[in-house]
Amino acid sequence: DMRRAVSLYERLGSRSGLVAENALYELGAIYRDDLREPRRALATWERYRKRFPAGVLRAEADVSVVDTLASLGERDRALVEARAFLVRHPSSERRAEIARVAGDLERTRGDCREAGLFYG
């Protein structure tokens, strides 16, 4: 029962520490993947990022935001988020993936020169 899971994760997310971090991150995934509510997922990950700006799942939350915005067709916002990710997480193992996404977003905007900077 996803609604029951949401209720549980909301309660856990109101706490502090790793339990709350995990709960908020997973809650976003439930909204996006299970309940098909991507806007609510985005709001949940934004709540995570505000509460835990240096949290252990910050990079994953940022990746989820980029992916979700791109899937919603919000390319400009996704590109802003992708660029911010590359600055904020220069050593992330997800860096190449997000650089490719940024390159693809630039390419779809028609800026192949800028796209090439991300692909290289």
Biopython code that builds the backbone (N, CA, C, O; Angstrom):
import numpy as np
from Bio.PDB.StructureBuilder import StructureBuilder

atoms = [
    (1, "ASP", "N", (0.850, -1.183, 0.000)),
    (1, "ASP", "CA", (0.000, 0.000, 0.000)),
    (1, "ASP", "C", (0.896, 1.247, 0.000)),
    (1, "ASP", "O", (1.522, 1.579, 1.007)),
    (2, "MET", "N", (0.942, 1.915, -1.131)),
    (2, "MET", "CA", (1.838, 3.059, -1.291)),
    (2, "MET", "C", (1.441, 4.238, -0.414)),
    (2, "MET", "O", (2.308, 4.955, 0.086)),
    (3, "ARG", "N", (0.151, 4.447, -0.222)),
    (3, "ARG", "CA", (-0.277, 5.579, 0.619)),
    (3, "ARG", "C", (0.170, 5.364, 2.069)),
    (3, "ARG", "O", (0.525, 6.315, 2.764)),
    (4, "ARG", "N", (0.150, 4.148, 2.499)),
    (4, "ARG", "CA", (0.632, 3.845, 3.853)),
    (4, "ARG", "C", (2.143, 4.056, 3.927)),
    (4, "ARG", "O", (2.651, 4.586, 4.915)),
    (5, "ALA", "N", (2.851, 3.644, 2.889)),
    (5, "ALA", "CA", (4.300, 3.862, 2.829)),
    (5, "ALA", "C", (4.608, 5.347, 2.862)),
    (5, "ALA", "O", (5.532, 5.775, 3.553)),
    (6, "VAL", "N", (3.839, 6.139, 2.118)),
    (6, "VAL", "CA", (4.049, 7.586, 2.112)),
    (6, "VAL", "C", (3.885, 8.149, 3.514)),
    (6, "VAL", "O", (4.691, 8.966, 3.960)),
    (7, "SER", "N", (2.855, 7.718, 4.197)),
    (7, "SER", "CA", (2.611, 8.194, 5.559)),
    (7, "SER", "C", (3.780, 7.847, 6.485)),
    (7, "SER", "O", (4.225, 8.679, 7.276)),
    (8, "LEU", "N", (4.263, 6.631, 6.378)),
    (8, "LEU", "CA", (5.396, 6.201, 7.195)),
    (8, "LEU", "C", (6.640, 7.007, 6.863)),
    (8, "LEU", "O", (7.317, 7.496, 7.767)),
    (9, "TYR", "N", (6.953, 7.153, 5.577)),
    (9, "TYR", "CA", (8.141, 7.907, 5.181)),
    (9, "TYR", "C", (8.032, 9.381, 5.565)),
    (9, "TYR", "O", (9.036, 10.002, 5.912)),
    (10, "GLU", "N", (6.832, 9.944, 5.507)),
    (10, "GLU", "CA", (6.643, 11.339, 5.941)),
    (10, "GLU", "C", (6.986, 11.479, 7.422)),
    (10, "GLU", "O", (7.661, 12.429, 7.820)),
    (11, "ARG", "N", (6.524, 10.536, 8.234)),
    (11, "ARG", "CA", (6.835, 10.594, 9.663)),
    (11, "ARG", "C", (8.336, 10.459, 9.894)),
    (11, "ARG", "O", (8.921, 11.213, 10.671)),
    (12, "LEU", "N", (8.956, 9.495, 9.216)),
    (12, "LEU", "CA", (10.388, 9.303, 9.371)),
    (12, "LEU", "C", (11.157, 10.513, 8.839)),
    (12, "LEU", "O", (12.181, 10.900, 9.403)),
    (13, "GLY", "N", (10.667, 11.102, 7.765)),
    (13, "GLY", "CA", (11.324, 12.260, 7.181)),
    (13, "GLY", "C", (11.263, 13.498, 8.046)),
    (13, "GLY", "O", (12.055, 14.421, 7.860)),
    (14, "SER", "N", (10.351, 13.534, 8.976)),
    (14, "SER", "CA", (10.252, 14.687, 9.872)),
    (14, "SER", "C", (11.257, 14.609, 11.016)),
    (14, "SER", "O", (11.430, 15.563, 11.774)),
    (15, "ARG", "N", (11.911, 13.469, 11.128)),
    (15, "ARG", "CA", (12.925, 13.303, 12.173)),
    (15, "ARG", "C", (14.231, 13.945, 11.722)),
    (15, "ARG", "O", (14.246, 14.767, 10.806)),
    (16, "SER", "N", (15.311, 13.566, 12.366)),
    (16, "SER", "CA", (16.610, 14.114, 11.983)),
    (16, "SER", "C", (17.566, 12.971, 11.669)),
    (16, "SER", "O", (17.268, 11.801, 11.911)),
    (17, "GLY", "N", (18.709, 13.334, 11.130)),
    (17, "GLY", "CA", (19.756, 12.361, 10.873)),
    (17, "GLY", "C", (19.523, 11.530, 9.632)),
    (17, "GLY", "O", (18.715, 11.871, 8.768)),
    (18, "LEU", "N", (20.259, 10.419, 9.564)),
    (18, "LEU", "CA", (20.232, 9.559, 8.386)),
    (18, "LEU", "C", (18.864, 8.950, 8.114)),
    (18, "LEU", "O", (18.491, 8.733, 6.961)),
    (19, "VAL", "N", (18.124, 8.678, 9.170)),
    (19, "VAL", "CA", (16.779, 8.115, 8.983)),
    (19, "VAL", "C", (15.927, 9.089, 8.183)),
    (19, "VAL", "O", (15.245, 8.689, 7.239)),
    (20, "ALA", "N", (15.962, 10.357, 8.551)),
    (20, "ALA", "CA", (15.178, 11.366, 7.847)),
    (20, "ALA", "C", (15.687, 11.554, 6.422)),
    (20, "ALA", "O", (14.895, 11.680, 5.488)),
    (21, "GLU", "N", (16.999, 11.572, 6.256)),
    (21, "GLU", "CA", (17.561, 11.720, 4.902)),
    (21, "GLU", "C", (17.089, 10.601, 3.986)),
    (21, "GLU", "O", (16.594, 10.849, 2.887)),
    (22, "ASN", "N", (17.246, 9.380, 4.445)),
    (22, "ASN", "CA", (16.820, 8.226, 3.649)),
    (22, "ASN", "C", (15.331, 8.273, 3.352)),
    (22, "ASN", "O", (14.905, 8.001, 2.229)),
    (23, "ALA", "N", (14.542, 8.618, 4.359)),
    (23, "ALA", "CA", (13.092, 8.645, 4.188)),
    (23, "ALA", "C", (12.683, 9.674, 3.135)),
    (23, "ALA", "O", (11.865, 9.374, 2.266)),
    (24, "LEU", "N", (13.245, 10.882, 3.205)),
    (24, "LEU", "CA", (12.876, 11.912, 2.238)),
    (24, "LEU", "C", (13.315, 11.542, 0.825)),
    (24, "LEU", "O", (12.580, 11.757, -0.138)),
    (25, "TYR", "N", (14.509, 10.988, 0.710)),
    (25, "TYR", "CA", (14.965, 10.593, -0.619)),
    (25, "TYR", "C", (14.049, 9.504, -1.193)),
    (25, "TYR", "O", (13.609, 9.601, -2.339)),
    (26, "GLU", "N", (13.769, 8.485, -0.407)),
    (26, "GLU", "CA", (12.910, 7.388, -0.864)),
    (26, "GLU", "C", (11.487, 7.852, -1.126)),
    (26, "GLU", "O", (10.827, 7.356, -2.039)),
    (27, "LEU", "N", (11.016, 8.791, -0.339)),
    (27, "LEU", "CA", (9.679, 9.332, -0.545)),
    (27, "LEU", "C", (9.577, 9.978, -1.924)),
    (27, "LEU", "O", (8.572, 9.816, -2.617)),
    (28, "GLY", "N", (10.612, 10.705, -2.318)),
    (28, "GLY", "CA", (10.625, 11.277, -3.660)),
    (28, "GLY", "C", (10.541, 10.200, -4.720)),
    (28, "GLY", "O", (9.819, 10.347, -5.706)),
    (29, "ALA", "N", (11.278, 9.118, -4.522)),
    (29, "ALA", "CA", (11.255, 8.015, -5.487)),
    (29, "ALA", "C", (9.877, 7.361, -5.550)),
    (29, "ALA", "O", (9.419, 6.985, -6.629)),
    (30, "ILE", "N", (9.222, 7.227, -4.417)),
    (30, "ILE", "CA", (7.871, 6.656, -4.396)),
    (30, "ILE", "C", (6.910, 7.551, -5.167)),
    (30, "ILE", "O", (6.115, 7.068, -5.973)),
    (31, "TYR", "N", (6.983, 8.861, -4.918)),
    (31, "TYR", "CA", (6.103, 9.778, -5.646)),
    (31, "TYR", "C", (6.338, 9.689, -7.153)),
    (31, "TYR", "O", (5.385, 9.641, -7.931)),
    (32, "ARG", "N", (7.611, 9.668, -7.564)),
    (32, "ARG", "CA", (7.900, 9.652, -9.001)),
    (32, "ARG", "C", (7.602, 8.301, -9.633)),
    (32, "ARG", "O", (6.890, 8.226, -10.634)),
    (33, "ASP", "N", (8.142, 7.235, -9.053)),
    (33, "ASP", "CA", (8.123, 5.933, -9.709)),
    (33, "ASP", "C", (6.856, 5.120, -9.455)),
    (33, "ASP", "O", (6.341, 4.470, -10.365)),
    (34, "ASP", "N", (6.362, 5.156, -8.245)),
    (34, "ASP", "CA", (5.211, 4.312, -7.904)),
    (34, "ASP", "C", (3.876, 5.034, -8.045)),
    (34, "ASP", "O", (2.904, 4.461, -8.536)),
    (35, "LEU", "N", (3.831, 6.286, -7.615)),
    (35, "LEU", "CA", (2.577, 7.026, -7.647)),
    (35, "LEU", "C", (2.439, 7.913, -8.887)),
    (35, "LEU", "O", (1.391, 8.519, -9.107)),
    (36, "ARG", "N", (3.488, 7.985, -9.684)),
    (36, "ARG", "CA", (3.475, 8.774, -10.927)),
    (36, "ARG", "C", (3.097, 10.232, -10.660)),
    (36, "ARG", "O", (2.266, 10.817, -11.354)),
    (37, "GLU", "N", (3.736, 10.801, -9.628)),
    (37, "GLU", "CA", (3.529, 12.201, -9.265)),
    (37, "GLU", "C", (4.887, 12.911, -9.290)),
    (37, "GLU", "O", (5.441, 13.229, -8.237)),
    (38, "PRO", "N", (5.423, 13.159, -10.492)),
    (38, "PRO", "CA", (6.776, 13.715, -10.578)),
    (38, "PRO", "C", (6.922, 15.093, -9.941)),
    (38, "PRO", "O", (7.981, 15.401, -9.394)),
    (39, "ARG", "N", (5.908, 15.912, -9.996)),
    (39, "ARG", "CA", (6.011, 17.249, -9.383)),
    (39, "ARG", "C", (6.111, 17.145, -7.864)),
    (39, "ARG", "O", (6.837, 17.903, -7.220)),
    (40, "ARG", "N", (5.386, 16.212, -7.319)),
    (40, "ARG", "CA", (5.477, 15.992, -5.871)),
    (40, "ARG", "C", (6.838, 15.415, -5.501)),
    (40, "ARG", "O", (7.390, 15.732, -4.448)),
    (41, "ALA", "N", (7.368, 14.573, -6.367)),
    (41, "ALA", "CA", (8.720, 14.044, -6.149)),
    (41, "ALA", "C", (9.726, 15.175, -6.135)),
    (41, "ALA", "O", (10.589, 15.234, -5.260)),
    (42, "LEU", "N", (9.618, 16.081, -7.111)),
    (42, "LEU", "CA", (10.534, 17.219, -7.160)),
    (42, "LEU", "C", (10.444, 18.053, -5.887)),
    (42, "LEU", "O", (11.466, 18.464, -5.338)),
    (43, "ALA", "N", (9.236, 18.300, -5.421)),
    (43, "ALA", "CA", (9.053, 19.077, -4.194)),
    (43, "ALA", "C", (9.676, 18.356, -2.998)),
    (43, "ALA", "O", (10.241, 18.994, -2.110)),
    (44, "THR", "N", (9.574, 17.047, -2.978)),
    (44, "THR", "CA", (10.140, 16.274, -1.872)),
    (44, "THR", "C", (11.657, 16.316, -1.900)),
    (44, "THR", "O", (12.287, 16.479, -0.855)),
    (45, "TRP", "N", (12.261, 16.170, -3.084)),
    (45, "TRP", "CA", (13.718, 16.247, -3.163)),
    (45, "TRP", "C", (14.214, 17.657, -2.862)),
    (45, "TRP", "O", (15.309, 17.833, -2.326)),
    (46, "GLU", "N", (13.414, 18.654, -3.204)),
    (46, "GLU", "CA", (13.788, 20.032, -2.854)),
    (46, "GLU", "C", (13.751, 20.205, -1.336)),
    (46, "GLU", "O", (14.610, 20.868, -0.755)),
    (47, "ARG", "N", (12.768, 19.614, -0.719)),
    (47, "ARG", "CA", (12.698, 19.648, 0.747)),
    (47, "ARG", "C", (13.921, 18.968, 1.348)),
    (47, "ARG", "O", (14.499, 19.458, 2.318)),
    (48, "TYR", "N", (14.313, 17.829, 0.765)),
    (48, "TYR", "CA", (15.537, 17.146, 1.217)),
    (48, "TYR", "C", (16.731, 18.081, 1.090)),
    (48, "TYR", "O", (17.515, 18.216, 2.029)),
    (49, "ARG", "N", (16.876, 18.726, -0.062)),
    (49, "ARG", "CA", (18.040, 19.566, -0.310)),
    (49, "ARG", "C", (18.096, 20.768, 0.621)),
    (49, "ARG", "O", (19.181, 21.201, 1.009)),
    (50, "LYS", "N", (16.944, 21.306, 0.979)),
    (50, "LYS", "CA", (16.912, 22.431, 1.922)),
    (50, "LYS", "C", (17.275, 21.981, 3.333)),
    (50, "LYS", "O", (18.023, 22.664, 4.033)),
    (51, "ARG", "N", (16.751, 20.846, 3.744)),
    (51, "ARG", "CA", (17.021, 20.352, 5.102)),
    (51, "ARG", "C", (18.415, 19.785, 5.253)),
    (51, "ARG", "O", (19.023, 19.903, 6.317)),
    (52, "PHE", "N", (18.935, 19.166, 4.191)),
    (52, "PHE", "CA", (20.230, 18.485, 4.254)),
    (52, "PHE", "C", (21.120, 18.928, 3.083)),
    (52, "PHE", "O", (21.418, 18.125, 2.198)),
    (53, "PRO", "N", (21.543, 20.191, 3.072)),
    (53, "PRO", "CA", (22.309, 20.690, 1.924)),
    (53, "PRO", "C", (23.627, 19.944, 1.688)),
    (53, "PRO", "O", (24.146, 19.937, 0.572)),
    (54, "ALA", "N", (24.152, 19.331, 2.715)),
    (54, "ALA", "CA", (25.389, 18.539, 2.574)),
    (54, "ALA", "C", (25.125, 17.085, 2.953)),
    (54, "ALA", "O", (26.028, 16.386, 3.414)),
    (55, "GLY", "N", (23.898, 16.636, 2.759)),
    (55, "GLY", "CA", (23.506, 15.289, 3.159)),
    (55, "GLY", "C", (24.193, 14.197, 2.357)),
    (55, "GLY", "O", (24.727, 14.437, 1.274)),
    (56, "VAL", "N", (24.167, 13.003, 2.908)),
    (56, "VAL", "CA", (24.843, 11.876, 2.259)),
    (56, "VAL", "C", (24.176, 11.477, 0.944)),
    (56, "VAL", "O", (24.816, 10.857, 0.094)),
    (57, "LEU", "N", (22.920, 11.817, 0.767)),
    (57, "LEU", "CA", (22.209, 11.496, -0.475)),
    (57, "LEU", "C", (21.982, 12.727, -1.342)),
    (57, "LEU", "O", (21.158, 12.701, -2.255)),
    (58, "ARG", "N", (22.708, 13.802, -1.061)),
    (58, "ARG", "CA", (22.516, 15.046, -1.821)),
    (58, "ARG", "C", (22.784, 14.830, -3.307)),
    (58, "ARG", "O", (21.988, 15.262, -4.142)),
    (59, "ALA", "N", (23.873, 14.180, -3.646)),
    (59, "ALA", "CA", (24.183, 13.964, -5.062)),
    (59, "ALA", "C", (23.083, 13.144, -5.733)),
    (59, "ALA", "O", (22.684, 13.449, -6.857)),
    (60, "GLU", "N", (22.596, 12.118, -5.064)),
    (60, "GLU", "CA", (21.527, 11.289, -5.631)),
    (60, "GLU", "C", (20.231, 12.082, -5.780)),
    (60, "GLU", "O", (19.507, 11.924, -6.763)),
    (61, "ALA", "N", (19.946, 12.931, -4.802)),
    (61, "ALA", "CA", (18.758, 13.778, -4.914)),
    (61, "ALA", "C", (18.907, 14.719, -6.108)),
    (61, "ALA", "O", (17.952, 14.929, -6.857)),
    (62, "ASP", "N", (20.091, 15.282, -6.287)),
    (62, "ASP", "CA", (20.332, 16.171, -7.427)),
    (62, "ASP", "C", (20.181, 15.429, -8.753)),
    (62, "ASP", "O", (19.597, 15.965, -9.695)),
    (63, "VAL", "N", (20.693, 14.218, -8.837)),
    (63, "VAL", "CA", (20.544, 13.415, -10.056)),
    (63, "VAL", "C", (19.059, 13.154, -10.324)),
    (63, "VAL", "O", (18.602, 13.265, -11.462)),
    (64, "SER", "N", (18.324, 12.813, -9.292)),
    (64, "SER", "CA", (16.893, 12.549, -9.454)),
    (64, "SER", "C", (16.145, 13.780, -9.953)),
    (64, "SER", "O", (15.229, 13.668, -10.768)),
    (65, "VAL", "N", (16.537, 14.948, -9.466)),
    (65, "VAL", "CA", (15.910, 16.194, -9.916)),
    (65, "VAL", "C", (16.208, 16.417, -11.399)),
    (65, "VAL", "O", (15.305, 16.733, -12.174)),
    (66, "VAL", "N", (17.469, 16.252, -11.794)),
    (66, "VAL", "CA", (17.841, 16.426, -13.205)),
    (66, "VAL", "C", (17.041, 15.472, -14.082)),
    (66, "VAL", "O", (16.439, 15.891, -15.071)),
    (67, "ASP", "N", (17.033, 14.207, -13.728)),
    (67, "ASP", "CA", (16.330, 13.201, -14.524)),
    (67, "ASP", "C", (14.834, 13.491, -14.621)),
    (67, "ASP", "O", (14.238, 13.371, -15.692)),
    (68, "THR", "N", (14.238, 13.871, -13.501)),
    (68, "THR", "CA", (12.797, 14.106, -13.477)),
    (68, "THR", "C", (12.436, 15.338, -14.300)),
    (68, "THR", "O", (11.467, 15.311, -15.058)),
    (69, "LEU", "N", (13.202, 16.412, -14.159)),
    (69, "LEU", "CA", (12.939, 17.605, -14.961)),
    (69, "LEU", "C", (13.074, 17.303, -16.447)),
    (69, "LEU", "O", (12.249, 17.739, -17.251)),
    (70, "ALA", "N", (14.105, 16.562, -16.809)),
    (70, "ALA", "CA", (14.297, 16.203, -18.219)),
    (70, "ALA", "C", (13.129, 15.366, -18.728)),
    (70, "ALA", "O", (12.660, 15.571, -19.847)),
    (71, "SER", "N", (12.659, 14.426, -17.915)),
    (71, "SER", "CA", (11.543, 13.576, -18.353)),
    (71, "SER", "C", (10.239, 14.357, -18.476)),
    (71, "SER", "O", (9.350, 13.971, -19.235)),
    (72, "LEU", "N", (10.125, 15.453, -17.733)),
    (72, "LEU", "CA", (8.939, 16.311, -17.827)),
    (72, "LEU", "C", (9.038, 17.299, -18.992)),
    (72, "LEU", "O", (8.098, 18.049, -19.258)),
    (73, "GLY", "N", (10.175, 17.296, -19.678)),
    (73, "GLY", "CA", (10.367, 18.221, -20.785)),
    (73, "GLY", "C", (10.801, 19.607, -20.359)),
    (73, "GLY", "O", (10.803, 20.534, -21.169)),
    (74, "GLU", "N", (11.169, 19.761, -19.099)),
    (74, "GLU", "CA", (11.636, 21.053, -18.582)),
    (74, "GLU", "C", (13.145, 21.134, -18.783)),
    (74, "GLU", "O", (13.928, 21.102, -17.834)),
    (75, "ARG", "N", (13.519, 21.238, -20.052)),
    (75, "ARG", "CA", (14.932, 21.145, -20.431)),
    (75, "ARG", "C", (15.786, 22.266, -19.862)),
    (75, "ARG", "O", (16.914, 22.026, -19.431)),
    (76, "ASP", "N", (15.265, 23.481, -19.855)),
    (76, "ASP", "CA", (16.066, 24.596, -19.335)),
    (76, "ASP", "C", (16.361, 24.419, -17.848)),
    (76, "ASP", "O", (17.496, 24.604, -17.408)),
    (77, "ARG", "N", (15.352, 24.065, -17.092)),
    (77, "ARG", "CA", (15.560, 23.827, -15.648)),
    (77, "ARG", "C", (16.472, 22.631, -15.423)),
    (77, "ARG", "O", (17.319, 22.651, -14.530)),
    (78, "ALA", "N", (16.300, 21.590, -16.229)),
    (78, "ALA", "CA", (17.155, 20.406, -16.097)),
    (78, "ALA", "C", (18.598, 20.765, -16.389)),
    (78, "ALA", "O", (19.506, 20.274, -15.718)),
    (79, "LEU", "N", (18.825, 21.614, -17.383)),
    (79, "LEU", "CA", (20.182, 22.026, -17.716)),
    (79, "LEU", "C", (20.797, 22.850, -16.593)),
    (79, "LEU", "O", (21.972, 22.671, -16.272)),
    (80, "VAL", "N", (20.038, 23.733, -16.003)),
    (80, "VAL", "CA", (20.527, 24.515, -14.856)),
    (80, "VAL", "C", (20.923, 23.569, -13.728)),
    (80, "VAL", "O", (21.984, 23.726, -13.123)),
    (81, "GLU", "N", (20.083, 22.602, -13.451)),
    (81, "GLU", "CA", (20.369, 21.636, -12.383)),
    (81, "GLU", "C", (21.585, 20.776, -12.724)),
    (81, "GLU", "O", (22.403, 20.487, -11.851)),
    (82, "ALA", "N", (21.707, 20.367, -13.988)),
    (82, "ALA", "CA", (22.848, 19.546, -14.391)),
    (82, "ALA", "C", (24.151, 20.327, -14.244)),
    (82, "ALA", "O", (25.143, 19.802, -13.739)),
    (83, "ARG", "N", (24.142, 21.566, -14.683)),
    (83, "ARG", "CA", (25.339, 22.410, -14.526)),
    (83, "ARG", "C", (25.698, 22.580, -13.049)),
    (83, "ARG", "O", (26.869, 22.500, -12.676)),
    (84, "ALA", "N", (24.692, 22.813, -12.218)),
    (84, "ALA", "CA", (24.930, 22.971, -10.777)),
    (84, "ALA", "C", (25.499, 21.687, -10.186)),
    (84, "ALA", "O", (26.377, 21.729, -9.325)),
    (85, "PHE", "N", (24.998, 20.548, -10.651)),
    (85, "PHE", "CA", (25.513, 19.267, -10.165)),
    (85, "PHE", "C", (27.005, 19.152, -10.464)),
    (85, "PHE", "O", (27.787, 18.761, -9.596)),
    (86, "LEU", "N", (27.396, 19.488, -11.680)),
    (86, "LEU", "CA", (28.801, 19.348, -12.086)),
    (86, "LEU", "C", (29.714, 20.243, -11.265)),
    (86, "LEU", "O", (30.867, 19.890, -11.019)),
    (87, "VAL", "N", (29.217, 21.388, -10.840)),
    (87, "VAL", "CA", (30.002, 22.282, -9.982)),
    (87, "VAL", "C", (30.004, 21.774, -8.540)),
    (87, "VAL", "O", (31.043, 21.754, -7.881)),
    (88, "ARG", "N", (28.838, 21.369, -8.066)),
    (88, "ARG", "CA", (28.673, 20.972, -6.667)),
    (88, "ARG", "C", (29.323, 19.621, -6.348)),
    (88, "ARG", "O", (29.781, 19.399, -5.228)),
    (89, "HIS", "N", (29.362, 18.722, -7.337)),
    (89, "HIS", "CA", (29.849, 17.358, -7.104)),
    (89, "HIS", "C", (30.940, 16.992, -8.112)),
    (89, "HIS", "O", (30.749, 16.084, -8.921)),
    (90, "PRO", "N", (32.064, 17.678, -8.076)),
    (90, "PRO", "CA", (33.098, 17.444, -9.098)),
    (90, "PRO", "C", (33.721, 16.053, -9.051)),
    (90, "PRO", "O", (34.281, 15.600, -10.049)),
    (91, "SER", "N", (33.635, 15.375, -7.928)),
    (91, "SER", "CA", (34.247, 14.052, -7.800)),
    (91, "SER", "C", (33.232, 12.916, -7.801)),
    (91, "SER", "O", (33.593, 11.767, -7.546)),
    (92, "SER", "N", (31.985, 13.217, -8.081)),
    (92, "SER", "CA", (30.937, 12.196, -8.041)),
    (92, "SER", "C", (31.131, 11.140, -9.114)),
    (92, "SER", "O", (31.564, 11.437, -10.227)),
    (93, "GLU", "N", (30.807, 9.916, -8.766)),
    (93, "GLU", "CA", (30.841, 8.841, -9.751)),
    (93, "GLU", "C", (29.731, 9.008, -10.789)),
    (93, "GLU", "O", (29.741, 8.332, -11.818)),
    (94, "ARG", "N", (28.790, 9.891, -10.531)),
    (94, "ARG", "CA", (27.689, 10.172, -11.467)),
    (94, "ARG", "C", (28.007, 11.349, -12.391)),
    (94, "ARG", "O", (27.178, 11.732, -13.216)),
    (95, "ARG", "N", (29.201, 11.921, -12.254)),
    (95, "ARG", "CA", (29.594, 13.107, -13.019)),
    (95, "ARG", "C", (29.484, 12.890, -14.536)),
    (95, "ARG", "O", (28.899, 13.718, -15.234)),
    (96, "ALA", "N", (30.030, 11.804, -15.041)),
    (96, "ALA", "CA", (30.002, 11.562, -16.485)),
    (96, "ALA", "C", (28.564, 11.420, -16.989)),
    (96, "ALA", "O", (28.225, 11.910, -18.066)),
    (97, "GLU", "N", (27.740, 10.759, -16.215)),
    (97, "GLU", "CA", (26.332, 10.587, -16.588)),
    (97, "GLU", "C", (25.623, 11.939, -16.707)),
    (97, "GLU", "O", (24.898, 12.190, -17.670)),
    (98, "ILE", "N", (25.843, 12.800, -15.715)),
    (98, "ILE", "CA", (25.183, 14.102, -15.724)),
    (98, "ILE", "C", (25.781, 15.008, -16.798)),
    (98, "ILE", "O", (25.064, 15.810, -17.396)),
    (99, "ALA", "N", (27.074, 14.891, -17.046)),
    (99, "ALA", "CA", (27.690, 15.661, -18.129)),
    (99, "ALA", "C", (27.080, 15.262, -19.476)),
    (99, "ALA", "O", (26.840, 16.118, -20.328)),
    (100, "ARG", "N", (26.832, 13.978, -19.664)),
    (100, "ARG", "CA", (26.187, 13.514, -20.896)),
    (100, "ARG", "C", (24.778, 14.080, -21.005)),
    (100, "ARG", "O", (24.371, 14.526, -22.078)),
    (101, "VAL", "N", (24.037, 14.067, -19.912)),
    (101, "VAL", "CA", (22.686, 14.627, -19.919)),
    (101, "VAL", "C", (22.748, 16.116, -20.274)),
    (101, "VAL", "O", (21.958, 16.595, -21.088)),
    (102, "ALA", "N", (23.680, 16.840, -19.669)),
    (102, "ALA", "CA", (23.821, 18.271, -19.973)),
    (102, "ALA", "C", (24.154, 18.470, -21.450)),
    (102, "ALA", "O", (23.607, 19.359, -22.103)),
    (103, "GLY", "N", (25.050, 17.640, -21.969)),
    (103, "GLY", "CA", (25.390, 17.722, -23.385)),
    (103, "GLY", "C", (24.182, 17.455, -24.264)),
    (103, "GLY", "O", (23.963, 18.162, -25.248)),
    (104, "ASP", "N", (23.401, 16.449, -23.923)),
    (104, "ASP", "CA", (22.197, 16.137, -24.694)),
    (104, "ASP", "C", (21.193, 17.298, -24.644)),
    (104, "ASP", "O", (20.555, 17.624, -25.646)),
    (105, "LEU", "N", (21.065, 17.909, -23.473)),
    (105, "LEU", "CA", (20.147, 19.033, -23.339)),
    (105, "LEU", "C", (20.611, 20.225, -24.172)),
    (105, "LEU", "O", (19.797, 20.895, -24.808)),
    (106, "GLU", "N", (21.906, 20.488, -24.171)),
    (106, "GLU", "CA", (22.443, 21.573, -25.005)),
    (106, "GLU", "C", (22.234, 21.262, -26.489)),
    (106, "GLU", "O", (21.858, 22.140, -27.266)),
    (107, "ARG", "N", (22.477, 20.027, -26.870)),
    (107, "ARG", "CA", (22.308, 19.628, -28.264)),
    (107, "ARG", "C", (20.868, 19.807, -28.721)),
    (107, "ARG", "O", (20.625, 20.279, -29.832)),
    (108, "THR", "N", (19.902, 19.432, -27.871)),
    (108, "THR", "CA", (18.498, 19.592, -28.249)),
    (108, "THR", "C", (18.099, 21.063, -28.324)),
    (108, "THR", "O", (17.128, 21.413, -28.995)),
    (109, "ARG", "N", (18.844, 21.919, -27.638)),
    (109, "ARG", "CA", (18.615, 23.363, -27.746)),
    (109, "ARG", "C", (19.255, 23.925, -29.012)),
    (109, "ARG", "O", (19.040, 25.086, -29.361)),
    (110, "GLY", "N", (20.043, 23.094, -29.698)),
    (110, "GLY", "CA", (20.686, 23.522, -30.929)),
    (110, "GLY", "C", (22.093, 24.053, -30.757)),
    (110, "GLY", "O", (22.684, 24.561, -31.709)),
    (111, "ASP", "N", (22.641, 23.942, -29.547)),
    (111, "ASP", "CA", (23.985, 24.460, -29.288)),
    (111, "ASP", "C", (24.984, 23.301, -29.240)),
    (111, "ASP", "O", (25.387, 22.853, -28.167)),
    (112, "CYS", "N", (25.366, 22.835, -30.409)),
    (112, "CYS", "CA", (26.266, 21.676, -30.487)),
    (112, "CYS", "C", (27.665, 22.006, -29.968)),
    (112, "CYS", "O", (28.339, 21.137, -29.415)),
    (113, "ARG", "N", (28.100, 23.240, -30.139)),
    (113, "ARG", "CA", (29.413, 23.627, -29.623)),
    (113, "ARG", "C", (29.448, 23.485, -28.104)),
    (113, "ARG", "O", (30.384, 22.913, -27.545)),
    (114, "GLU", "N", (28.431, 24.003, -27.452)),
    (114, "GLU", "CA", (28.347, 23.909, -25.988)),
    (114, "GLU", "C", (28.167, 22.445, -25.560)),
    (114, "GLU", "O", (28.731, 22.014, -24.554)),
    (115, "ALA", "N", (27.392, 21.702, -26.316)),
    (115, "ALA", "CA", (27.184, 20.282, -26.014)),
    (115, "ALA", "C", (28.501, 19.547, -26.024)),
    (115, "ALA", "O", (28.755, 18.705, -25.163)),
    (116, "GLY", "N", (29.347, 19.864, -27.001)),
    (116, "GLY", "CA", (30.646, 19.214, -27.118)),
    (116, "GLY", "C", (31.531, 19.402, -25.901)),
    (116, "GLY", "O", (32.352, 18.540, -25.586)),
    (117, "LEU", "N", (31.370, 20.516, -25.222)),
    (117, "LEU", "CA", (32.151, 20.776, -24.003)),
    (117, "LEU", "C", (31.800, 19.768, -22.902)),
    (117, "LEU", "O", (32.655, 19.387, -22.102)),
    (118, "PHE", "N", (30.551, 19.347, -22.873)),
    (118, "PHE", "CA", (30.124, 18.363, -21.876)),
    (118, "PHE", "C", (30.515, 16.957, -22.268)),
    (118, "PHE", "O", (30.819, 16.132, -21.406)),
    (119, "TYR", "N", (30.511, 16.674, -23.555)),
    (119, "TYR", "CA", (30.842, 15.325, -24.024)),
    (119, "TYR", "C", (32.336, 15.040, -23.917)),
    (119, "TYR", "O", (32.744, 13.891, -23.751)),
    (120, "GLY", "N", (33.142, 16.082, -24.013)),
    (120, "GLY", "CA", (34.606, 15.892, -24.021)),
    (120, "GLY", "C", (35.128, 15.577, -22.715)),
    (120, "GLY", "O", (36.335, 15.391, -22.561)),
]
sb = StructureBuilder()
sb.init_structure("model")
sb.init_model(0)
sb.init_chain("A")
sb.init_seg("    ")
for serial, (resi, resn, name, xyz) in enumerate(atoms, 1):
    if name == "N":
        sb.init_residue(resn, " ", resi, " ")
    sb.init_atom(name, np.array(xyz, "f"), 0.0, 1.0, " ", f" {name:<3s}", serial, name[0])
structure = sb.get_structure()
